[in-house]
Amino acid sequence: MNYKKIDPKKNDVVSIYHLLISGVSPRPIALVSSLDNNKNVNLAPFSFYNAFGANPPIIGFSPALSGRTGLPKDTLLNIRETEEFSVSVVTTDIVDQVSLSSCEFDRNVDEFVKSGLTKKKLDIINSPGVAESPFIMECKLLKIIELGNKPASGNLILGEVLMFHVKQSVLDDKGRIDLKKIDQVGRSGGPWYTEVKNSLFKIDKPKGIGVGFDKIPAFVLNSSLRGSELSKLANIQKIPSQKTEIDKIDFNYEEFILKLKDLINKNEINQAWNLIISWNSKNE
Ligand SMILES: Cc1cc2nc3c(=O)[nH]c(=O)nc-3n(C[C@H](O)[C@H](O)[C@H](O)COP(=O)(O)O)c2cc1C
């Protein structure tokens, strides 16, 4: 395999940063609002962000020290002071305003005003949420893990979610979030973003434990079937024992693989396995 190797210790920070933001992509975006001790409001997006546990619900994001000056961002300074913050989800409707809120305004500048987004008063914490966002979390600081002390070093802020706010309009009839309705945006490398609703596809989880790739015979494993097609064969819990009538197997190997592909793509996995077993017995 022809890989280019990049040793972070032998390369500059900017190129490592670009590797990370394109290679770890798409990332969800936390639109974080926080306050300083004088109740000055701050708003900024962070895509080094994720959820880490459900019991208790923990989320984390990482404001880096400025790549240019090495100084901490306002969000980090605020959360050190007031130990709370809100996270609002970023949607297609507001992503341009969110990008605007990421400009390096002075610490006393309210990015809600600069970006034209609206404050939503929350129940438990003093920081506001973003009223245009359909999903807001009120968080209290759990821990800040400093990941270095150089320009672009991260500061992982972990927070416990004290309250979720979900707009009724993004819920389905079971009361769960409908991914098409919530319309989240993710961040990819450089200026690129991802619209979740236009890139969704479904993979049904195996109900039990699948038989695995190692149970697929070599004449199928080494064929032109793609990994996704082989996965469907491997996902079955038990290989069926029933066979197709042997005298019906009157086609060559290429035709066998085409028939197999067709069955897999029609999601007729038991039939596909029957065909494999029958082909095997006929050609043993
Ligand atoms: C979509 C998006 C994602 C961003 N993600 C991060 C991030 O994960 N970490 C970071 O330090 N800066 C990130 N930034 C840049 C910050 O938003 C920017 O530095 C901002 O000015 C910080 O604001 P503050 O000083 O008010 O905290 C991101 C910017 C955008 C537009």
The ligand as an ORCA input file, in Angstrom:
! r2SCAN-3c Opt
* xyz 0 1
  C     -17.142     25.954     12.148
  C     -16.000     26.402     13.013
  C     -15.426     25.521     13.895
  C     -14.370     25.935     14.742
  N     -13.827     25.035     15.606
  C     -12.848     25.419     16.449
  C     -12.306     24.505     17.401
  O     -12.707     23.352     17.499
  N     -11.331     24.967     18.223
  C     -10.886     26.243     18.181
  O     -10.012     26.614     18.966
  N     -11.382     27.135     17.296
  C     -12.361     26.767     16.454
  N     -12.896     27.660     15.563
  C     -12.450     29.065     15.632
  C     -13.116     29.822     16.786
  O     -14.531     29.825     16.615
  C     -12.599     31.256     16.820
  O     -11.235     31.243     17.187
  C     -13.355     32.176     17.738
  O     -12.920     33.498     17.518
  C     -13.149     31.867     19.201
  O     -13.969     32.760     19.915
  P     -13.731     33.232     21.398
  O     -12.337     33.868     21.487
  O     -14.821     34.192     21.599
  O     -13.820     32.029     22.290
  C     -13.903     27.274     14.690
  C     -14.479     28.160     13.756
  C     -15.505     27.728     12.923
  C     -16.111     28.689     11.940
*
